[in-house]
Amino acid sequence: MQSVFPAVSPEDRVRIRQAVLAKYEQVAVTAQGQFRYPVGSQGLAGLGYDAALTAQLPVEVLAGFVGVGNPLAAGRPEPGERILDIGCGAGVDALLAALPAGPEGFVAGLEYSPALARRAEANRSRAGLGNVAFCLGSAEALPYGDAAFDLALSNGVFNLVVDKQTALAEAFRVLRPGGRLAVSDQIRLGPPPQDHAAMVASWFT
Protein backbone atom coordinates (compact mmCIF):
# COMPACT_ATOMS: atom_id res chain seq x y z
CA MET A 1 0.00 0.00 0.00
CA GLN A 2 1.36 3.41 -0.96
CA SER A 3 1.98 5.88 1.87
CA VAL A 4 -0.14 9.05 1.97
CA PHE A 5 2.83 10.95 3.41
CA PRO A 6 5.52 12.59 1.28
CA ALA A 7 8.68 10.52 0.93
CA VAL A 8 11.40 11.33 3.44
CA SER A 9 14.59 12.14 1.56
CA PRO A 10 18.06 11.73 3.09
CA GLU A 11 18.24 15.50 3.42
CA ASP A 12 14.86 15.56 5.20
CA ARG A 13 16.07 12.88 7.61
CA VAL A 14 19.03 15.07 8.56
CA ARG A 15 16.82 18.15 9.00
CA ILE A 16 14.30 16.27 11.14
CA ARG A 17 16.96 14.75 13.39
CA GLN A 18 18.67 18.12 13.79
CA ALA A 19 15.37 19.81 14.64
CA VAL A 20 14.43 17.13 17.18
CA LEU A 21 17.87 17.36 18.79
CA ALA A 22 17.70 21.16 19.00
CA LYS A 23 14.26 20.98 20.62
CA TYR A 24 15.28 18.48 23.28
CA GLU A 25 18.56 20.21 24.07
CA GLN A 26 16.30 23.09 25.15
CA VAL A 27 14.04 20.72 27.09
CA ALA A 28 17.10 19.61 29.07
CA VAL A 29 17.34 23.14 30.47
CA THR A 30 13.64 23.40 31.32
CA ALA A 31 10.52 21.56 30.23
CA GLN A 32 8.23 24.44 31.11
CA GLY A 33 6.66 26.13 28.10
CA GLN A 34 8.06 23.56 25.65
CA PHE A 35 4.93 21.43 25.23
CA ARG A 36 1.17 21.74 24.81
CA TYR A 37 0.46 19.43 27.75
CA PRO A 38 1.36 19.39 31.46
CA VAL A 39 4.87 18.30 32.38
CA GLY A 40 6.70 17.59 35.61
CA SER A 41 4.74 16.50 38.68
CA GLN A 42 1.49 17.83 37.20
CA GLY A 43 1.97 15.68 34.10
CA LEU A 44 2.73 12.57 36.17
CA ALA A 45 -0.39 13.04 38.28
CA GLY A 46 -2.61 13.70 35.27
CA LEU A 47 -1.39 10.55 33.52
CA GLY A 48 -2.17 8.34 36.49
CA TYR A 49 1.31 7.49 37.72
CA ASP A 50 1.34 5.73 41.08
CA ALA A 51 1.68 8.52 43.65
CA ALA A 52 3.35 6.15 46.12
CA LEU A 53 6.01 5.46 43.48
CA THR A 54 6.60 9.04 42.34
CA ALA A 55 6.87 10.14 45.99
CA GLN A 56 10.08 8.11 46.23
CA LEU A 57 11.88 10.45 43.81
CA PRO A 58 13.02 14.01 44.60
CA VAL A 59 10.79 16.83 43.37
CA GLU A 60 13.62 18.23 41.22
CA VAL A 61 13.85 14.86 39.43
CA LEU A 62 10.12 14.73 38.75
CA ALA A 63 10.31 18.24 37.25
CA GLY A 64 12.07 16.74 34.21
CA PHE A 65 9.11 14.56 33.18
CA VAL A 66 7.76 15.34 29.68
CA GLY A 67 5.97 12.10 28.79
CA VAL A 68 2.78 11.86 26.76
CA GLY A 69 1.42 8.81 28.59
CA ASN A 70 2.13 6.24 31.27
CA PRO A 71 3.91 3.15 29.91
CA LEU A 72 4.15 1.74 33.44
CA ALA A 73 0.34 1.48 33.51
CA ALA A 74 0.63 -1.62 31.32
CA GLY A 75 2.30 -3.45 34.21
CA ARG A 76 4.79 -2.55 36.90
CA PRO A 77 8.27 -4.05 36.46
CA GLU A 78 8.94 -7.18 38.47
CA PRO A 79 11.83 -7.49 40.94
CA GLY A 80 15.00 -8.56 39.18
CA GLU A 81 13.89 -7.62 35.66
CA ARG A 82 16.15 -5.98 33.10
CA ILE A 83 14.46 -2.94 31.56
CA LEU A 84 15.27 -0.62 28.66
CA ASP A 85 13.85 2.91 28.44
CA ILE A 86 14.13 3.98 24.79
CA GLY A 87 14.44 7.76 24.58
CA CYS A 88 14.61 8.18 28.33
CA GLY A 89 14.79 11.98 28.38
CA ALA A 90 15.63 13.23 31.86
CA GLY A 91 15.33 9.68 33.14
CA VAL A 92 12.09 9.87 35.11
CA ASP A 93 10.43 6.73 33.71
CA ALA A 94 13.72 4.82 33.99
CA LEU A 95 14.13 5.79 37.62
CA LEU A 96 10.52 4.95 38.43
CA ALA A 97 10.97 1.54 36.78
CA ALA A 98 14.15 0.95 38.79
CA LEU A 99 12.30 1.20 42.09
CA PRO A 100 10.13 -1.95 41.71
CA ALA A 101 12.91 -3.74 39.76
CA GLY A 102 14.97 -3.51 42.92
CA PRO A 103 18.70 -4.00 43.48
CA GLU A 104 18.66 -7.33 41.61
CA GLY A 105 17.14 -5.64 38.56
CA PHE A 106 18.66 -3.17 36.13
CA VAL A 107 17.39 -0.30 33.98
CA ALA A 108 19.22 1.05 30.91
CA GLY A 109 18.16 4.48 29.70
CA LEU A 110 18.99 5.39 26.10
CA GLU A 111 18.84 9.04 25.06
CA TYR A 112 19.53 10.86 21.77
CA SER A 113 20.19 14.30 23.29
CA PRO A 114 23.55 14.68 25.08
CA ALA A 115 22.14 17.42 27.31
CA LEU A 116 19.21 15.25 28.39
CA ALA A 117 21.51 12.28 28.98
CA ARG A 118 23.58 14.45 31.33
CA ARG A 119 20.43 15.57 33.13
CA ALA A 120 19.30 11.95 33.45
CA GLU A 121 22.61 11.01 35.05
CA ALA A 122 22.33 13.96 37.44
CA ASN A 123 18.81 12.80 38.32
CA ARG A 124 20.12 9.29 38.96
CA SER A 125 22.60 10.73 41.45
CA ARG A 126 19.87 12.78 43.13
CA ALA A 127 17.69 9.68 43.42
CA GLY A 128 20.56 7.61 44.80
CA LEU A 129 19.78 4.59 42.63
CA GLY A 130 22.59 2.27 41.65
CA ASN A 131 20.63 -0.08 39.38
CA VAL A 132 20.25 2.45 36.52
CA ALA A 133 22.68 3.50 33.79
CA PHE A 134 22.21 6.05 31.01
CA CYS A 135 23.93 6.25 27.63
CA LEU A 136 23.70 8.08 24.32
CA GLY A 137 22.24 6.35 21.30
CA SER A 138 19.49 6.10 18.72
CA ALA A 139 16.29 4.05 18.78
CA GLU A 140 17.12 3.03 15.20
CA ALA A 141 20.36 1.31 16.28
CA LEU A 142 20.14 0.13 19.88
CA PRO A 143 23.60 -0.54 21.36
CA TYR A 144 22.56 -3.77 23.10
CA GLY A 145 22.67 -7.44 22.31
CA ASP A 146 19.78 -9.65 21.27
CA ALA A 147 17.30 -10.76 23.96
CA ALA A 148 18.95 -8.52 26.58
CA PHE A 149 15.82 -7.16 28.30
CA ASP A 150 12.60 -8.35 29.89
CA LEU A 151 10.78 -5.06 29.33
CA ALA A 152 11.25 -2.13 26.93
CA LEU A 153 9.56 1.20 27.67
CA SER A 154 9.05 4.21 25.43
CA ASN A 155 7.20 7.43 26.17
CA GLY A 156 6.56 9.84 23.31
CA VAL A 157 9.61 8.78 21.32
CA PHE A 158 8.60 6.65 18.32
CA ASN A 159 6.63 9.56 16.85
CA LEU A 160 9.93 11.49 16.70
CA VAL A 161 11.92 8.72 15.03
CA VAL A 162 12.35 8.96 11.26
CA ASP A 163 12.63 5.21 10.56
CA LYS A 164 9.90 3.84 12.79
CA GLN A 165 9.93 0.34 11.29
CA THR A 166 13.62 -0.06 12.06
CA ALA A 167 13.18 1.35 15.56
CA LEU A 168 10.37 -1.08 16.37
CA ALA A 169 12.37 -3.99 14.95
CA GLU A 170 15.28 -2.97 17.17
CA ALA A 171 13.02 -2.86 20.24
CA PHE A 172 11.82 -6.40 19.59
CA ARG A 173 15.35 -7.58 18.83
CA VAL A 174 16.63 -6.65 22.29
CA LEU A 175 13.64 -8.20 24.08
CA ARG A 176 13.93 -11.77 25.29
CA PRO A 177 11.32 -14.27 24.05
CA GLY A 178 8.14 -13.43 25.94
CA GLY A 179 9.44 -9.97 26.81
CA ARG A 180 7.13 -6.95 26.92
CA LEU A 181 7.05 -3.67 24.98
CA ALA A 182 5.14 -0.84 26.69
CA VAL A 183 4.75 2.27 24.52
CA SER A 184 2.94 5.55 25.13
CA ASP A 185 2.91 7.86 22.14
CA GLN A 186 1.11 10.40 19.97
CA ILE A 187 -0.54 10.02 16.60
CA ARG A 188 -1.49 12.63 14.05
CA LEU A 189 -5.17 13.34 13.43
CA GLY A 190 -6.35 15.04 10.27
CA PRO A 191 -4.77 15.26 6.82
CA PRO A 192 -1.01 14.74 6.52
CA PRO A 193 1.36 17.49 5.35
CA GLN A 194 1.27 17.85 1.58
CA ASP A 195 4.88 18.86 0.96
CA HIS A 196 8.33 18.19 2.35
CA ALA A 197 8.75 21.56 4.05
CA ALA A 198 5.48 21.22 5.97
CA MET A 199 6.27 17.63 6.91
CA VAL A 200 9.66 18.53 8.37
CA ALA A 201 8.33 21.63 10.14
CA SER A 202 5.45 19.73 11.76
CA TRP A 203 7.34 16.53 12.61
CA PHE A 204 7.20 16.95 16.39
CA THR A 205 4.63 19.68 17.00
C-alpha positions as CSV (number, residue, x, y, z in Angstrom):
1,M,0.0,0.0,0.0
2,Q,1.4,3.4,-1.0
3,S,2.0,5.9,1.9
4,V,-0.1,9.1,2.0
5,F,2.8,10.9,3.4
6,P,5.5,12.6,1.3
7,A,8.7,10.5,0.9
8,V,11.4,11.3,3.4
9,S,14.6,12.1,1.6
10,P,18.1,11.7,3.1
11,E,18.2,15.5,3.4
12,D,14.9,15.6,5.2
13,R,16.1,12.9,7.6
14,V,19.0,15.1,8.6
15,R,16.8,18.2,9.0
16,I,14.3,16.3,11.1
17,R,17.0,14.7,13.4
18,Q,18.7,18.1,13.8
19,A,15.4,19.8,14.6
20,V,14.4,17.1,17.2
21,L,17.9,17.4,18.8
22,A,17.7,21.2,19.0
23,K,14.3,21.0,20.6
24,Y,15.3,18.5,23.3
25,E,18.6,20.2,24.1
26,Q,16.3,23.1,25.2
27,V,14.0,20.7,27.1
28,A,17.1,19.6,29.1
29,V,17.3,23.1,30.5
30,T,13.6,23.4,31.3
31,A,10.5,21.6,30.2
32,Q,8.2,24.4,31.1
33,G,6.7,26.1,28.1
34,Q,8.1,23.6,25.7
35,F,4.9,21.4,25.2
36,R,1.2,21.7,24.8
37,Y,0.5,19.4,27.7
38,P,1.4,19.4,31.5
39,V,4.9,18.3,32.4
40,G,6.7,17.6,35.6
41,S,4.7,16.5,38.7
42,Q,1.5,17.8,37.2
43,G,2.0,15.7,34.1
44,L,2.7,12.6,36.2
45,A,-0.4,13.0,38.3
46,G,-2.6,13.7,35.3
47,L,-1.4,10.5,33.5
48,G,-2.2,8.3,36.5
49,Y,1.3,7.5,37.7
50,D,1.3,5.7,41.1
51,A,1.7,8.5,43.7
52,A,3.3,6.1,46.1
53,L,6.0,5.5,43.5
54,T,6.6,9.0,42.3
55,A,6.9,10.1,46.0
56,Q,10.1,8.1,46.2
57,L,11.9,10.5,43.8
58,P,13.0,14.0,44.6
59,V,10.8,16.8,43.4
60,E,13.6,18.2,41.2
61,V,13.9,14.9,39.4
62,L,10.1,14.7,38.7
63,A,10.3,18.2,37.2
64,G,12.1,16.7,34.2
65,F,9.1,14.6,33.2
66,V,7.8,15.3,29.7
67,G,6.0,12.1,28.8
68,V,2.8,11.9,26.8
69,G,1.4,8.8,28.6
70,N,2.1,6.2,31.3
71,P,3.9,3.2,29.9
72,L,4.1,1.7,33.4
73,A,0.3,1.5,33.5
74,A,0.6,-1.6,31.3
75,G,2.3,-3.5,34.2
76,R,4.8,-2.6,36.9
77,P,8.3,-4.0,36.5
78,E,8.9,-7.2,38.5
79,P,11.8,-7.5,40.9
80,G,15.0,-8.6,39.2
81,E,13.9,-7.6,35.7
82,R,16.2,-6.0,33.1
83,I,14.5,-2.9,31.6
84,L,15.3,-0.6,28.7
85,D,13.8,2.9,28.4
86,I,14.1,4.0,24.8
87,G,14.4,7.8,24.6
88,C,14.6,8.2,28.3
89,G,14.8,12.0,28.4
90,A,15.6,13.2,31.9
91,G,15.3,9.7,33.1
92,V,12.1,9.9,35.1
93,D,10.4,6.7,33.7
94,A,13.7,4.8,34.0
95,L,14.1,5.8,37.6
96,L,10.5,4.9,38.4
97,A,11.0,1.5,36.8
98,A,14.2,1.0,38.8
99,L,12.3,1.2,42.1
100,P,10.1,-1.9,41.7
101,A,12.9,-3.7,39.8
102,G,15.0,-3.5,42.9
103,P,18.7,-4.0,43.5
104,E,18.7,-7.3,41.6
105,G,17.1,-5.6,38.6
106,F,18.7,-3.2,36.1
107,V,17.4,-0.3,34.0
108,A,19.2,1.0,30.9
109,G,18.2,4.5,29.7
110,L,19.0,5.4,26.1
111,E,18.8,9.0,25.1
112,Y,19.5,10.9,21.8
113,S,20.2,14.3,23.3
114,P,23.6,14.7,25.1
115,A,22.1,17.4,27.3
116,L,19.2,15.2,28.4
117,A,21.5,12.3,29.0
118,R,23.6,14.5,31.3
119,R,20.4,15.6,33.1
120,A,19.3,11.9,33.4
121,E,22.6,11.0,35.0
122,A,22.3,14.0,37.4
123,N,18.8,12.8,38.3
124,R,20.1,9.3,39.0
125,S,22.6,10.7,41.4
126,R,19.9,12.8,43.1
127,A,17.7,9.7,43.4
128,G,20.6,7.6,44.8
129,L,19.8,4.6,42.6
130,G,22.6,2.3,41.7
131,N,20.6,-0.1,39.4
132,V,20.3,2.5,36.5
133,A,22.7,3.5,33.8
134,F,22.2,6.0,31.0
135,C,23.9,6.3,27.6
136,L,23.7,8.1,24.3
137,G,22.2,6.3,21.3
138,S,19.5,6.1,18.7
139,A,16.3,4.1,18.8
140,E,17.1,3.0,15.2
141,A,20.4,1.3,16.3
142,L,20.1,0.1,19.9
143,P,23.6,-0.5,21.4
144,Y,22.6,-3.8,23.1
145,G,22.7,-7.4,22.3
146,D,19.8,-9.6,21.3
147,A,17.3,-10.8,24.0
148,A,19.0,-8.5,26.6
149,F,15.8,-7.2,28.3
150,D,12.6,-8.4,29.9
151,L,10.8,-5.1,29.3
152,A,11.2,-2.1,26.9
153,L,9.6,1.2,27.7
154,S,9.1,4.2,25.4
155,N,7.2,7.4,26.2
156,G,6.6,9.8,23.3
157,V,9.6,8.8,21.3
158,F,8.6,6.6,18.3
159,N,6.6,9.6,16.9
160,L,9.9,11.5,16.7
161,V,11.9,8.7,15.0
162,V,12.3,9.0,11.3
163,D,12.6,5.2,10.6
164,K,9.9,3.8,12.8
165,Q,9.9,0.3,11.3
166,T,13.6,-0.1,12.1
167,A,13.2,1.4,15.6
168,L,10.4,-1.1,16.4
169,A,12.4,-4.0,15.0
170,E,15.3,-3.0,17.2
171,A,13.0,-2.9,20.2
172,F,11.8,-6.4,19.6
173,R,15.3,-7.6,18.8
174,V,16.6,-6.7,22.3
175,L,13.6,-8.2,24.1
176,R,13.9,-11.8,25.3
177,P,11.3,-14.3,24.0
178,G,8.1,-13.4,25.9
179,G,9.4,-10.0,26.8
180,R,7.1,-6.9,26.9
181,L,7.0,-3.7,25.0
182,A,5.1,-0.8,26.7
183,V,4.7,2.3,24.5
184,S,2.9,5.5,25.1
185,D,2.9,7.9,22.1
186,Q,1.1,10.4,20.0
187,I,-0.5,10.0,16.6
188,R,-1.5,12.6,14.0
189,L,-5.2,13.3,13.4
190,G,-6.4,15.0,10.3
191,P,-4.8,15.3,6.8
192,P,-1.0,14.7,6.5
193,P,1.4,17.5,5.4
194,Q,1.3,17.8,1.6
195,D,4.9,18.9,1.0
196,H,8.3,18.2,2.3
197,A,8.8,21.6,4.0
198,A,5.5,21.2,6.0
199,M,6.3,17.6,6.9
200,V,9.7,18.5,8.4
201,A,8.3,21.6,10.1
202,S,5.4,19.7,11.8
203,W,7.3,16.5,12.6
204,F,7.2,17.0,16.4
205,T,4.6,19.7,17.0
